[in-house]
Amino acid sequence: MTSITIHLPDTAFSSLRKTPDEFGQEMRLAAAVKWYELEQISQGKAAEIAGLTRAEFIQALSRYRASVLQYTEADLIRELSSAD
């Protein structure tokens, strides 16, 4: 596994009431959720980045109020139209 070092002010941890390790894990999850929302990565890849199972990542999406589905309104209309 590759490690990345990020320099943050000490006050960053206290703002979220997290230890540095907890803060790092939360950053991984937040990044994975955002990249998933932007449709840059799949659920499986996002879960891997976040260090979670896919089921745990899906649960985390609801905590972040992010959709589990990567469908736009146009995608849904197209699929429903082609089902006829």
mmCIF file of the N, C-alpha and C atoms, coordinates in Angstrom:
data_MODEL
# 
_entry.id   MODEL 
# 
loop_
_atom_site.group_PDB 
_atom_site.id 
_atom_site.type_symbol 
_atom_site.label_atom_id 
_atom_site.label_alt_id 
_atom_site.label_comp_id 
_atom_site.label_asym_id 
_atom_site.label_entity_id 
_atom_site.label_seq_id 
_atom_site.pdbx_PDB_ins_code 
_atom_site.Cartn_x 
_atom_site.Cartn_y 
_atom_site.Cartn_z 
_atom_site.occupancy 
_atom_site.B_iso_or_equiv 
_atom_site.pdbx_formal_charge 
_atom_site.auth_seq_id 
_atom_site.auth_comp_id 
_atom_site.auth_asym_id 
_atom_site.auth_atom_id 
_atom_site.pdbx_PDB_model_num 
ATOM 1   N N  . MET A 1 1  ? 0.851   -1.179 0.000   1.00 0.00 ? 1  MET A N  1 
ATOM 2   C CA . MET A 1 1  ? 0.000   0.000  0.000   1.00 0.00 ? 1  MET A CA 1 
ATOM 3   C C  . MET A 1 1  ? 0.893   1.237  0.000   1.00 0.00 ? 1  MET A C  1 
ATOM 4   N N  . THR A 1 2  ? 0.490   2.233  -0.749  1.00 0.00 ? 2  THR A N  1 
ATOM 5   C CA . THR A 1 2  ? 1.212   3.492  -0.830  1.00 0.00 ? 2  THR A CA 1 
ATOM 6   C C  . THR A 1 2  ? 0.748   4.424  0.276   1.00 0.00 ? 2  THR A C  1 
ATOM 7   N N  . SER A 1 3  ? 1.694   5.154  0.851   1.00 0.00 ? 3  SER A N  1 
ATOM 8   C CA . SER A 1 3  ? 1.358   6.147  1.881   1.00 0.00 ? 3  SER A CA 1 
ATOM 9   C C  . SER A 1 3  ? 1.547   7.546  1.320   1.00 0.00 ? 3  SER A C  1 
ATOM 10  N N  . ILE A 1 4  ? 0.694   8.457  1.756   1.00 0.00 ? 4  ILE A N  1 
ATOM 11  C CA . ILE A 1 4  ? 0.785   9.861  1.369   1.00 0.00 ? 4  ILE A CA 1 
ATOM 12  C C  . ILE A 1 4  ? 0.846   10.676 2.645   1.00 0.00 ? 4  ILE A C  1 
ATOM 13  N N  . THR A 1 5  ? 1.764   11.616 2.700   1.00 0.00 ? 5  THR A N  1 
ATOM 14  C CA . THR A 1 5  ? 1.880   12.480 3.862   1.00 0.00 ? 5  THR A CA 1 
ATOM 15  C C  . THR A 1 5  ? 1.231   13.816 3.556   1.00 0.00 ? 5  THR A C  1 
ATOM 16  N N  . ILE A 1 6  ? 0.345   14.243 4.451   1.00 0.00 ? 6  ILE A N  1 
ATOM 17  C CA . ILE A 1 6  ? -0.322  15.535 4.305   1.00 0.00 ? 6  ILE A CA 1 
ATOM 18  C C  . ILE A 1 6  ? -0.059  16.335 5.570   1.00 0.00 ? 6  ILE A C  1 
ATOM 19  N N  . HIS A 1 7  ? 0.390   17.553 5.409   1.00 0.00 ? 7  HIS A N  1 
ATOM 20  C CA . HIS A 1 7  ? 0.657   18.421 6.556   1.00 0.00 ? 7  HIS A CA 1 
ATOM 21  C C  . HIS A 1 7  ? -0.572  19.286 6.816   1.00 0.00 ? 7  HIS A C  1 
ATOM 22  N N  . LEU A 1 8  ? -1.130  19.144 8.003   1.00 0.00 ? 8  LEU A N  1 
ATOM 23  C CA . LEU A 1 8  ? -2.315  19.899 8.394   1.00 0.00 ? 8  LEU A CA 1 
ATOM 24  C C  . LEU A 1 8  ? -2.060  20.608 9.709   1.00 0.00 ? 8  LEU A C  1 
ATOM 25  N N  . PRO A 1 9  ? -2.709  21.723 9.933   1.00 0.00 ? 9  PRO A N  1 
ATOM 26  C CA . PRO A 1 9  ? -2.555  22.395 11.226  1.00 0.00 ? 9  PRO A CA 1 
ATOM 27  C C  . PRO A 1 9  ? -3.193  21.541 12.330  1.00 0.00 ? 9  PRO A C  1 
ATOM 28  N N  . ASP A 1 10 ? -2.643  21.613 13.519  1.00 0.00 ? 10 ASP A N  1 
ATOM 29  C CA . ASP A 1 10 ? -3.170  20.837 14.642  1.00 0.00 ? 10 ASP A CA 1 
ATOM 30  C C  . ASP A 1 10 ? -4.644  21.124 14.898  1.00 0.00 ? 10 ASP A C  1 
ATOM 31  N N  . THR A 1 11 ? -5.089  22.311 14.595  1.00 0.00 ? 11 THR A N  1 
ATOM 32  C CA . THR A 1 11 ? -6.484  22.679 14.838  1.00 0.00 ? 11 THR A CA 1 
ATOM 33  C C  . THR A 1 11 ? -7.461  21.932 13.928  1.00 0.00 ? 11 THR A C  1 
ATOM 34  N N  . ALA A 1 12 ? -6.968  21.365 12.827  1.00 0.00 ? 12 ALA A N  1 
ATOM 35  C CA . ALA A 1 12 ? -7.847  20.624 11.912  1.00 0.00 ? 12 ALA A CA 1 
ATOM 36  C C  . ALA A 1 12 ? -8.477  19.430 12.611  1.00 0.00 ? 12 ALA A C  1 
ATOM 37  N N  . PHE A 1 13 ? -7.743  18.772 13.471  1.00 0.00 ? 13 PHE A N  1 
ATOM 38  C CA . PHE A 1 13 ? -8.252  17.575 14.140  1.00 0.00 ? 13 PHE A CA 1 
ATOM 39  C C  . PHE A 1 13 ? -9.301  17.929 15.189  1.00 0.00 ? 13 PHE A C  1 
ATOM 40  N N  . SER A 1 14 ? -9.068  18.997 15.892  1.00 0.00 ? 14 SER A N  1 
ATOM 41  C CA . SER A 1 14 ? -10.005 19.373 16.945  1.00 0.00 ? 14 SER A CA 1 
ATOM 42  C C  . SER A 1 14 ? -11.329 19.886 16.368  1.00 0.00 ? 14 SER A C  1 
ATOM 43  N N  . SER A 1 15 ? -11.300 20.449 15.172  1.00 0.00 ? 15 SER A N  1 
ATOM 44  C CA . SER A 1 15 ? -12.536 20.973 14.591  1.00 0.00 ? 15 SER A CA 1 
ATOM 45  C C  . SER A 1 15 ? -13.553 19.860 14.338  1.00 0.00 ? 15 SER A C  1 
ATOM 46  N N  . LEU A 1 16 ? -13.080 18.664 14.033  1.00 0.00 ? 16 LEU A N  1 
ATOM 47  C CA . LEU A 1 16 ? -13.981 17.528 13.826  1.00 0.00 ? 16 LEU A CA 1 
ATOM 48  C C  . LEU A 1 16 ? -13.987 16.579 15.022  1.00 0.00 ? 16 LEU A C  1 
ATOM 49  N N  . ARG A 1 17 ? -13.255 16.938 16.053  1.00 0.00 ? 17 ARG A N  1 
ATOM 50  C CA . ARG A 1 17 ? -13.140 16.106 17.264  1.00 0.00 ? 17 ARG A CA 1 
ATOM 51  C C  . ARG A 1 17 ? -12.678 14.698 16.905  1.00 0.00 ? 17 ARG A C  1 
ATOM 52  N N  . LYS A 1 18 ? -11.608 14.639 16.145  1.00 0.00 ? 18 LYS A N  1 
ATOM 53  C CA . LYS A 1 18 ? -11.055 13.370 15.690  1.00 0.00 ? 18 LYS A CA 1 
ATOM 54  C C  . LYS A 1 18 ? -9.566  13.305 16.009  1.00 0.00 ? 18 LYS A C  1 
ATOM 55  N N  . THR A 1 19 ? -9.089  12.101 16.226  1.00 0.00 ? 19 THR A N  1 
ATOM 56  C CA . THR A 1 19 ? -7.650  11.881 16.339  1.00 0.00 ? 19 THR A CA 1 
ATOM 57  C C  . THR A 1 19 ? -7.067  12.001 14.931  1.00 0.00 ? 19 THR A C  1 
ATOM 58  N N  . PRO A 1 20 ? -5.755  12.162 14.803  1.00 0.00 ? 20 PRO A N  1 
ATOM 59  C CA . PRO A 1 20 ? -5.173  12.214 13.459  1.00 0.00 ? 20 PRO A CA 1 
ATOM 60  C C  . PRO A 1 20 ? -5.512  10.977 12.614  1.00 0.00 ? 20 PRO A C  1 
ATOM 61  N N  . ASP A 1 21 ? -5.506  9.784  13.213  1.00 0.00 ? 21 ASP A N  1 
ATOM 62  C CA . ASP A 1 21 ? -5.854  8.575  12.456  1.00 0.00 ? 21 ASP A CA 1 
ATOM 63  C C  . ASP A 1 21 ? -7.313  8.587  12.016  1.00 0.00 ? 21 ASP A C  1 
ATOM 64  N N  . GLU A 1 22 ? -8.206  8.983  12.908  1.00 0.00 ? 22 GLU A N  1 
ATOM 65  C CA . GLU A 1 22 ? -9.631  9.070  12.564  1.00 0.00 ? 22 GLU A CA 1 
ATOM 66  C C  . GLU A 1 22 ? -9.859  10.114 11.480  1.00 0.00 ? 22 GLU A C  1 
ATOM 67  N N  . PHE A 1 23 ? -9.154  11.232 11.579  1.00 0.00 ? 23 PHE A N  1 
ATOM 68  C CA . PHE A 1 23 ? -9.265  12.306 10.594  1.00 0.00 ? 23 PHE A CA 1 
ATOM 69  C C  . PHE A 1 23 ? -8.813  11.795 9.221   1.00 0.00 ? 23 PHE A C  1 
ATOM 70  N N  . GLY A 1 24 ? -7.712  11.061 9.193   1.00 0.00 ? 24 GLY A N  1 
ATOM 71  C CA . GLY A 1 24 ? -7.199  10.502 7.938   1.00 0.00 ? 24 GLY A CA 1 
ATOM 72  C C  . GLY A 1 24 ? -8.199  9.546  7.306   1.00 0.00 ? 24 GLY A C  1 
ATOM 73  N N  . GLN A 1 25 ? -8.798  8.696  8.124   1.00 0.00 ? 25 GLN A N  1 
ATOM 74  C CA . GLN A 1 25 ? -9.804  7.763  7.614   1.00 0.00 ? 25 GLN A CA 1 
ATOM 75  C C  . GLN A 1 25 ? -11.017 8.520  7.078   1.00 0.00 ? 25 GLN A C  1 
ATOM 76  N N  . GLU A 1 26 ? -11.422 9.565  7.785   1.00 0.00 ? 26 GLU A N  1 
ATOM 77  C CA . GLU A 1 26 ? -12.567 10.372 7.344   1.00 0.00 ? 26 GLU A CA 1 
ATOM 78  C C  . GLU A 1 26 ? -12.257 11.079 6.027   1.00 0.00 ? 26 GLU A C  1 
ATOM 79  N N  . MET A 1 27 ? -11.020 11.531 5.858   1.00 0.00 ? 27 MET A N  1 
ATOM 80  C CA . MET A 1 27 ? -10.613 12.157 4.593   1.00 0.00 ? 27 MET A CA 1 
ATOM 81  C C  . MET A 1 27 ? -10.685 11.154 3.439   1.00 0.00 ? 27 MET A C  1 
ATOM 82  N N  . ARG A 1 28 ? -10.221 9.922  3.684   1.00 0.00 ? 28 ARG A N  1 
ATOM 83  C CA . ARG A 1 28 ? -10.284 8.882  2.651   1.00 0.00 ? 28 ARG A CA 1 
ATOM 84  C C  . ARG A 1 28 ? -11.729 8.633  2.238   1.00 0.00 ? 28 ARG A C  1 
ATOM 85  N N  . LEU A 1 29 ? -12.600 8.532  3.230   1.00 0.00 ? 29 LEU A N  1 
ATOM 86  C CA . LEU A 1 29 ? -14.008 8.276  2.947   1.00 0.00 ? 29 LEU A CA 1 
ATOM 87  C C  . LEU A 1 29 ? -14.641 9.448  2.214   1.00 0.00 ? 29 LEU A C  1 
ATOM 88  N N  . ALA A 1 30 ? -14.384 10.663 2.674   1.00 0.00 ? 30 ALA A N  1 
ATOM 89  C CA . ALA A 1 30 ? -14.957 11.852 2.037   1.00 0.00 ? 30 ALA A CA 1 
ATOM 90  C C  . ALA A 1 30 ? -14.499 11.961 0.578   1.00 0.00 ? 30 ALA A C  1 
ATOM 91  N N  . ALA A 1 31 ? -13.240 11.697 0.326   1.00 0.00 ? 31 ALA A N  1 
ATOM 92  C CA . ALA A 1 31 ? -12.725 11.749 -1.047  1.00 0.00 ? 31 ALA A CA 1 
ATOM 93  C C  . ALA A 1 31 ? -13.386 10.677 -1.902  1.00 0.00 ? 31 ALA A C  1 
ATOM 94  N N  . ALA A 1 32 ? -13.513 9.475  -1.365  1.00 0.00 ? 32 ALA A N  1 
ATOM 95  C CA . ALA A 1 32 ? -14.123 8.383  -2.115  1.00 0.00 ? 32 ALA A CA 1 
ATOM 96  C C  . ALA A 1 32 ? -15.588 8.693  -2.439  1.00 0.00 ? 32 ALA A C  1 
ATOM 97  N N  . VAL A 1 33 ? -16.312 9.238  -1.473  1.00 0.00 ? 33 VAL A N  1 
ATOM 98  C CA . VAL A 1 33 ? -17.716 9.595  -1.692  1.00 0.00 ? 33 VAL A CA 1 
ATOM 99  C C  . VAL A 1 33 ? -17.811 10.655 -2.791  1.00 0.00 ? 33 VAL A C  1 
ATOM 100 N N  . LYS A 1 34 ? -16.982 11.673 -2.712  1.00 0.00 ? 34 LYS A N  1 
ATOM 101 C CA . LYS A 1 34 ? -17.047 12.759 -3.704  1.00 0.00 ? 34 LYS A CA 1 
ATOM 102 C C  . LYS A 1 34 ? -16.693 12.257 -5.096  1.00 0.00 ? 34 LYS A C  1 
ATOM 103 N N  . TRP A 1 35 ? -15.634 11.469 -5.211  1.00 0.00 ? 35 TRP A N  1 
ATOM 104 C CA . TRP A 1 35 ? -15.246 10.934 -6.517  1.00 0.00 ? 35 TRP A CA 1 
ATOM 105 C C  . TRP A 1 35 ? -16.333 10.019 -7.076  1.00 0.00 ? 35 TRP A C  1 
ATOM 106 N N  . TYR A 1 36 ? -17.007 9.263  -6.192  1.00 0.00 ? 36 TYR A N  1 
ATOM 107 C CA . TYR A 1 36 ? -18.121 8.425  -6.625  1.00 0.00 ? 36 TYR A CA 1 
ATOM 108 C C  . TYR A 1 36 ? -19.273 9.306  -7.113  1.00 0.00 ? 36 TYR A C  1 
ATOM 109 N N  . GLU A 1 37 ? -19.603 10.349 -6.358  1.00 0.00 ? 37 GLU A N  1 
ATOM 110 C CA . GLU A 1 37 ? -20.673 11.273 -6.767  1.00 0.00 ? 37 GLU A CA 1 
ATOM 111 C C  . GLU A 1 37 ? -20.387 11.891 -8.129  1.00 0.00 ? 37 GLU A C  1 
ATOM 112 N N  . LEU A 1 38 ? -19.137 12.202 -8.394  1.00 0.00 ? 38 LEU A N  1 
ATOM 113 C CA . LEU A 1 38 ? -18.736 12.813 -9.659  1.00 0.00 ? 38 LEU A CA 1 
ATOM 114 C C  . LEU A 1 38 ? -18.605 11.782 -10.783 1.00 0.00 ? 38 LEU A C  1 
ATOM 115 N N  . GLU A 1 39 ? -18.929 10.517 -10.458 1.00 0.00 ? 39 GLU A N  1 
ATOM 116 C CA . GLU A 1 39 ? -18.867 9.409  -11.409 1.00 0.00 ? 39 GLU A CA 1 
ATOM 117 C C  . GLU A 1 39 ? -17.465 9.184  -11.962 1.00 0.00 ? 39 GLU A C  1 
ATOM 118 N N  . GLN A 1 40 ? -16.467 9.479  -11.147 1.00 0.00 ? 40 GLN A N  1 
ATOM 119 C CA . GLN A 1 40 ? -15.085 9.251  -11.559 1.00 0.00 ? 40 GLN A CA 1 
ATOM 120 C C  . GLN A 1 40 ? -14.623 7.843  -11.199 1.00 0.00 ? 40 GLN A C  1 
ATOM 121 N N  . ILE A 1 41 ? -15.287 7.226  -10.201 1.00 0.00 ? 41 ILE A N  1 
ATOM 122 C CA . ILE A 1 41 ? -14.926 5.878  -9.774  1.00 0.00 ? 41 ILE A CA 1 
ATOM 123 C C  . ILE A 1 41 ? -16.199 5.079  -9.473  1.00 0.00 ? 41 ILE A C  1 
ATOM 124 N N  . SER A 1 42 ? -16.062 3.771  -9.489  1.00 0.00 ? 42 SER A N  1 
ATOM 125 C CA . SER A 1 42 ? -17.185 2.881  -9.192  1.00 0.00 ? 42 SER A CA 1 
ATOM 126 C C  . SER A 1 42 ? -17.375 2.735  -7.680  1.00 0.00 ? 42 SER A C  1 
ATOM 127 N N  . GLN A 1 43 ? -18.490 2.127  -7.286  1.00 0.00 ? 43 GLN A N  1 
ATOM 128 C CA . GLN A 1 43 ? -18.719 1.851  -5.868  1.00 0.00 ? 43 GLN A CA 1 
ATOM 129 C C  . GLN A 1 43 ? -17.620 0.962  -5.314  1.00 0.00 ? 43 GLN A C  1 
ATOM 130 N N  . GLY A 1 44 ? -17.250 -0.061 -6.069  1.00 0.00 ? 44 GLY A N  1 
ATOM 131 C CA . GLY A 1 44 ? -16.209 -0.981 -5.604  1.00 0.00 ? 44 GLY A CA 1 
ATOM 132 C C  . GLY A 1 44 ? -14.882 -0.279 -5.374  1.00 0.00 ? 44 GLY A C  1 
ATOM 133 N N  . LYS A 1 45 ? -14.488 0.567  -6.317  1.00 0.00 ? 45 LYS A N  1 
ATOM 134 C CA . LYS A 1 45 ? -13.222 1.298  -6.192  1.00 0.00 ? 45 LYS A CA 1 
ATOM 135 C C  . LYS A 1 45 ? -13.299 2.299  -5.049  1.00 0.00 ? 45 LYS A C  1 
ATOM 136 N N  . ALA A 1 46 ? -14.451 2.960  -4.912  1.00 0.00 ? 46 ALA A N  1 
ATOM 137 C CA . ALA A 1 46 ? -14.632 3.916  -3.817  1.00 0.00 ? 46 ALA A CA 1 
ATOM 138 C C  . ALA A 1 46 ? -14.519 3.217  -2.468  1.00 0.00 ? 46 ALA A C  1 
ATOM 139 N N  . ALA A 1 47 ? -15.136 2.054  -2.361  1.00 0.00 ? 47 ALA A N  1 
ATOM 140 C CA . ALA A 1 47 ? -15.049 1.283  -1.113  1.00 0.00 ? 47 ALA A CA 1 
ATOM 141 C C  . ALA A 1 47 ? -13.604 0.920  -0.813  1.00 0.00 ? 47 ALA A C  1 
ATOM 142 N N  . GLU A 1 48 ? -12.871 0.506  -1.840  1.00 0.00 ? 48 GLU A N  1 
ATOM 143 C CA . GLU A 1 48 ? -11.455 0.157  -1.675  1.00 0.00 ? 48 GLU A CA 1 
ATOM 144 C C  . GLU A 1 48 ? -10.650 1.363  -1.193  1.00 0.00 ? 48 GLU A C  1 
ATOM 145 N N  . ILE A 1 49 ? -10.852 2.507  -1.806  1.00 0.00 ? 49 ILE A N  1 
ATOM 146 C CA . ILE A 1 49 ? -10.138 3.727  -1.409  1.00 0.00 ? 49 ILE A CA 1 
ATOM 147 C C  . ILE A 1 49 ? -10.470 4.091  0.034   1.00 0.00 ? 49 ILE A C  1 
ATOM 148 N N  . ALA A 1 50 ? -11.743 3.940  0.411   1.00 0.00 ? 50 ALA A N  1 
ATOM 149 C CA . ALA A 1 50 ? -12.191 4.294  1.760   1.00 0.00 ? 50 ALA A CA 1 
ATOM 150 C C  . ALA A 1 50 ? -11.774 3.257  2.800   1.00 0.00 ? 50 ALA A C  1 
ATOM 151 N N  . GLY A 1 51 ? -11.315 2.094  2.343   1.00 0.00 ? 51 GLY A N  1 
ATOM 152 C CA . GLY A 1 51 ? -10.936 1.041  3.282   1.00 0.00 ? 51 GLY A CA 1 
ATOM 153 C C  . GLY A 1 51 ? -12.146 0.343  3.890   1.00 0.00 ? 51 GLY A C  1 
ATOM 154 N N  . LEU A 1 52 ? -13.240 0.259  3.105   1.00 0.00 ? 52 LEU A N  1 
ATOM 155 C CA . LEU A 1 52 ? -14.489 -0.331 3.571   1.00 0.00 ? 52 LEU A CA 1 
ATOM 156 C C  . LEU A 1 52 ? -14.911 -1.452 2.635   1.00 0.00 ? 52 LEU A C  1 
ATOM 157 N N  . THR A 1 53 ? -15.841 -2.282 3.108   1.00 0.00 ? 53 THR A N  1 
ATOM 158 C CA . THR A 1 53 ? -16.487 -3.216 2.197   1.00 0.00 ? 53 THR A CA 1 
ATOM 159 C C  . THR A 1 53 ? -17.464 -2.407 1.348   1.00 0.00 ? 53 THR A C  1 
ATOM 160 N N  . ARG A 1 54 ? -17.944 -3.008 0.283   1.00 0.00 ? 54 ARG A N  1 
ATOM 161 C CA . ARG A 1 54 ? -18.896 -2.282 -0.559  1.00 0.00 ? 54 ARG A CA 1 
ATOM 162 C C  . ARG A 1 54 ? -20.173 -1.981 0.220   1.00 0.00 ? 54 ARG A C  1 
ATOM 163 N N  . ALA A 1 55 ? -20.639 -2.921 1.040   1.00 0.00 ? 55 ALA A N  1 
ATOM 164 C CA . ALA A 1 55 ? -21.841 -2.700 1.852   1.00 0.00 ? 55 ALA A CA 1 
ATOM 165 C C  . ALA A 1 55 ? -21.631 -1.554 2.834   1.00 0.00 ? 55 ALA A C  1 
ATOM 166 N N  . GLU A 1 56 ? -20.449 -1.494 3.451   1.00 0.00 ? 56 GLU A N  1 
ATOM 167 C CA . GLU A 1 56 ? -20.149 -0.401 4.383   1.00 0.00 ? 56 GLU A CA 1 
ATOM 168 C C  . GLU A 1 56 ? -20.097 0.939  3.652   1.00 0.00 ? 56 GLU A C  1 
ATOM 169 N N  . PHE A 1 57 ? -19.557 0.923  2.427   1.00 0.00 ? 57 PHE A N  1 
ATOM 170 C CA . PHE A 1 57 ? -19.493 2.166  1.654   1.00 0.00 ? 57 PHE A CA 1 
ATOM 171 C C  . PHE A 1 57 ? -20.894 2.644  1.303   1.00 0.00 ? 57 PHE A C  1 
ATOM 172 N N  . ILE A 1 58 ? -21.774 1.728  0.925   1.00 0.00 ? 58 ILE A N  1 
ATOM 173 C CA . ILE A 1 58 ? -23.157 2.104  0.608   1.00 0.00 ? 58 ILE A CA 1 
ATOM 174 C C  . ILE A 1 58 ? -23.824 2.727  1.825   1.00 0.00 ? 58 ILE A C  1 
ATOM 175 N N  . GLN A 1 59 ? -23.571 2.177  3.006   1.00 0.00 ? 59 GLN A N  1 
ATOM 176 C CA . GLN A 1 59 ? -24.110 2.771  4.236   1.00 0.00 ? 59 GLN A CA 1 
ATOM 177 C C  . GLN A 1 59 ? -23.529 4.163  4.462   1.00 0.00 ? 59 GLN A C  1 
ATOM 178 N N  . ALA A 1 60 ? -22.240 4.324  4.185   1.00 0.00 ? 60 ALA A N  1 
ATOM 179 C CA . ALA A 1 60 ? -21.591 5.627  4.362   1.00 0.00 ? 60 ALA A CA 1 
ATOM 180 C C  . ALA A 1 60 ? -22.172 6.660  3.412   1.00 0.00 ? 60 ALA A C  1 
ATOM 181 N N  . LEU A 1 61 ? -22.578 6.247  2.218   1.00 0.00 ? 61 LEU A N  1 
ATOM 182 C CA . LEU A 1 61 ? -23.190 7.187  1.271   1.00 0.00 ? 61 LEU A CA 1 
ATOM 183 C C  . LEU A 1 61 ? -24.410 7.855  1.887   1.00 0.00 ? 61 LEU A C  1 
ATOM 184 N N  . SER A 1 62 ? -25.204 7.093  2.616   1.00 0.00 ? 62 SER A N  1 
ATOM 185 C CA . SER A 1 62 ? -26.398 7.700  3.232   1.00 0.00 ? 62 SER A CA 1 
ATOM 186 C C  . SER A 1 62 ? -25.993 8.686  4.318   1.00 0.00 ? 62 SER A C  1 
ATOM 187 N N  . ARG A 1 63 ? -24.922 8.405  5.032   1.00 0.00 ? 63 ARG A N  1 
ATOM 188 C CA . ARG A 1 63 ? -24.429 9.342  6.049   1.00 0.00 ? 63 ARG A CA 1 
ATOM 189 C C  . ARG A 1 63 ? -24.016 10.670 5.412   1.00 0.00 ? 63 ARG A C  1 
ATOM 190 N N  . TYR A 1 64 ? -23.490 10.602 4.206   1.00 0.00 ? 64 TYR A N  1 
ATOM 191 C CA . TYR A 1 64 ? -23.070 11.804 3.475   1.00 0.00 ? 64 TYR A CA 1 
ATOM 192 C C  . TYR A 1 64 ? -24.197 12.372 2.614   1.00 0.00 ? 64 TYR A C  1 
ATOM 193 N N  . ARG A 1 65 ? -25.371 11.749 2.704   1.00 0.00 ? 65 ARG A N  1 
ATOM 194 C CA . ARG A 1 65 ? -26.543 12.153 1.904   1.00 0.00 ? 65 ARG A CA 1 
ATOM 195 C C  . ARG A 1 65 ? -26.240 12.129 0.402   1.00 0.00 ? 65 ARG A C  1 
ATOM 196 N N  . ALA A 1 66 ? -25.507 11.109 0.005   1.00 0.00 ? 66 ALA A N  1 
ATOM 197 C CA . ALA A 1 66 ? -25.150 10.929 -1.403  1.00 0.00 ? 66 ALA A CA 1 
ATOM 198 C C  . ALA A 1 66 ? -25.944 9.757  -1.966  1.00 0.00 ? 66 ALA A C  1 
ATOM 199 N N  . SER A 1 67 ? -26.331 9.849  -3.199  1.00 0.00 ? 67 SER A N  1 
ATOM 200 C CA . SER A 1 67 ? -27.119 8.799  -3.840  1.00 0.00 ? 67 SER A CA 1 
ATOM 201 C C  . SER A 1 67 ? -26.282 7.549  -4.076  1.00 0.00 ? 67 SER A C  1 
ATOM 202 N N  . VAL A 1 68 ? -26.910 6.413  -3.875  1.00 0.00 ? 68 VAL A N  1 
ATOM 203 C CA . VAL A 1 68 ? -26.259 5.131  -4.144  1.00 0.00 ? 68 VAL A CA 1 
ATOM 204 C C  . VAL A 1 68 ? -26.188 4.896  -5.649  1.00 0.00 ? 68 VAL A C  1 
ATOM 205 N N  . LEU A 1 69 ? -27.147 5.447  -6.366  1.00 0.00 ? 69 LEU A N  1 
ATOM 206 C CA . LEU A 1 69 ? -27.229 5.250  -7.821  1.00 0.00 ? 69 LEU A CA 1 
ATOM 207 C C  . LEU A 1 69 ? -26.496 6.354  -8.565  1.00 0.00 ? 69 LEU A C  1 
ATOM 208 N N  . GLN A 1 70 ? -25.900 5.967  -9.678  1.00 0.00 ? 70 GLN A N  1 
ATOM 209 C CA . GLN A 1 70 ? -25.233 6.949  -10.528 1.00 0.00 ? 70 GLN A CA 1 
ATOM 210 C C  . GLN A 1 70 ? -26.035 7.144  -11.817 1.00 0.00 ? 70 GLN A C  1 
ATOM 211 N N  . TYR A 1 71 ? -27.294 7.456  -11.648 1.00 0.00 ? 71 TYR A N  1 
ATOM 212 C CA . TYR A 1 71 ? -28.170 7.695  -12.789 1.00 0.00 ? 71 TYR A CA 1 
ATOM 213 C C  . TYR A 1 71 ? -28.609 9.146  -12.803 1.00 0.00 ? 71 TYR A C  1 
ATOM 214 N N  . THR A 1 72 ? -28.570 9.728  -13.975 1.00 0.00 ? 72 THR A N  1 
ATOM 215 C CA . THR A 1 72 ? -29.136 11.059 -14.149 1.00 0.00 ? 72 THR A CA 1 
ATOM 216 C C  . THR A 1 72 ? -30.599 10.903 -14.532 1.00 0.00 ? 72 THR A C  1 
ATOM 217 N N  . GLU A 1 73 ? -31.338 11.985 -14.490 1.00 0.00 ? 73 GLU A N  1 
ATOM 218 C CA . GLU A 1 73 ? -32.738 11.957 -14.904 1.00 0.00 ? 73 GLU A CA 1 
ATOM 219 C C  . GLU A 1 73 ? -32.857 11.496 -16.355 1.00 0.00 ? 73 GLU A C  1 
ATOM 220 N N  . ALA A 1 74 ? -31.949 11.959 -17.200 1.00 0.00 ? 74 ALA A N  1 
ATOM 221 C CA . ALA A 1 74 ? -31.969 11.573 -18.616 1.00 0.00 ? 74 ALA A CA 1 
ATOM 222 C C  . ALA A 1 74 ? -31.711 10.073 -18.777 1.00 0.00 ? 74 ALA A C  1 
ATOM 223 N N  . ASP A 1 75 ? -30.804 9.512  -17.972 1.00 0.00 ? 75 ASP A N  1 
ATOM 224 C CA . ASP A 1 75 ? -30.534 8.067  -18.017 1.00 0.00 ? 75 ASP A CA 1 
ATOM 225 C C  . ASP A 1 75 ? -31.791 7.276  -17.684 1.00 0.00 ? 75 ASP A C  1 
ATOM 226 N N  . LEU A 1 76 ? -32.489 7.696  -16.639 1.00 0.00 ? 76 LEU A N  1 
ATOM 227 C CA . LEU A 1 76 ? -33.703 6.996  -16.223 1.00 0.00 ? 76 LEU A CA 1 
ATOM 228 C C  . LEU A 1 76 ? -34.792 7.075  -17.287 1.00 0.00 ? 76 LEU A C  1 
ATOM 229 N N  . ILE A 1 77 ? -34.978 8.253  -17.859 1.00 0.00 ? 77 ILE A N  1 
ATOM 230 C CA . ILE A 1 77 ? -35.985 8.423  -18.913 1.00 0.00 ? 77 ILE A CA 1 
ATOM 231 C C  . ILE A 1 77 ? -35.649 7.535  -20.108 1.00 0.00 ? 77 ILE A C  1 
ATOM 232 N N  . ARG A 1 78 ? -34.396 7.501  -20.497 1.00 0.00 ? 78 ARG A N  1 
ATOM 233 C CA . ARG A 1 78 ? -33.949 6.687  -21.632 1.00 0.00 ? 78 ARG A CA 1 
ATOM 234 C C  . ARG A 1 78 ? -34.202 5.198  -21.356 1.00 0.00 ? 78 ARG A C  1 
ATOM 235 N N  . GLU A 1 79 ? -33.857 4.741  -20.157 1.00 0.00 ? 79 GLU A N  1 
ATOM 236 C CA . GLU A 1 79 ? -34.062 3.336  -19.819 1.00 0.00 ? 79 GLU A CA 1 
ATOM 237 C C  . GLU A 1 79 ? -35.534 2.975  -19.757 1.00 0.00 ? 79 GLU A C  1 
ATOM 238 N N  . LEU A 1 80 ? -36.333 3.862  -19.164 1.00 0.00 ? 80 LEU A N  1 
ATOM 239 C CA . LEU A 1 80 ? -37.764 3.583  -19.067 1.00 0.00 ? 80 LEU A CA 1 
ATOM 240 C C  . LEU A 1 80 ? -38.418 3.588  -20.443 1.00 0.00 ? 80 LEU A C  1 
ATOM 241 N N  . SER A 1 81 ? -37.958 4.451  -21.324 1.00 0.00 ? 81 SER A N  1 
ATOM 242 C CA . SER A 1 81 ? -38.493 4.520  -22.680 1.00 0.00 ? 81 SER A CA 1 
ATOM 243 C C  . SER A 1 81 ? -38.141 3.286  -23.486 1.00 0.00 ? 81 SER A C  1 
ATOM 244 N N  . SER A 1 82 ? -36.954 2.775  -23.298 1.00 0.00 ? 82 SER A N  1 
ATOM 245 C CA . SER A 1 82 ? -36.504 1.600  -24.066 1.00 0.00 ? 82 SER A CA 1 
ATOM 246 C C  . SER A 1 82 ? -37.095 0.308  -23.527 1.00 0.00 ? 82 SER A C  1 
ATOM 247 N N  . ALA A 1 83 ? -37.700 0.341  -22.347 1.00 0.00 ? 83 ALA A N  1 
ATOM 248 C CA . ALA A 1 83 ? -38.302 -0.858 -21.750 1.00 0.00 ? 83 ALA A CA 1 
ATOM 249 C C  . ALA A 1 83 ? -39.628 -1.199 -22.399 1.00 0.00 ? 83 ALA A C  1 
ATOM 250 N N  . ASP A 1 84 ? -40.194 -0.273 -23.150 1.00 0.00 ? 84 ASP A N  1 
ATOM 251 C CA . ASP A 1 84 ? -41.507 -0.501 -23.798 1.00 0.00 ? 84 ASP A CA 1 
ATOM 252 C C  . ASP A 1 84 ? -41.420 -1.462 -24.941 1.00 0.00 ? 84 ASP A C  1 
# 
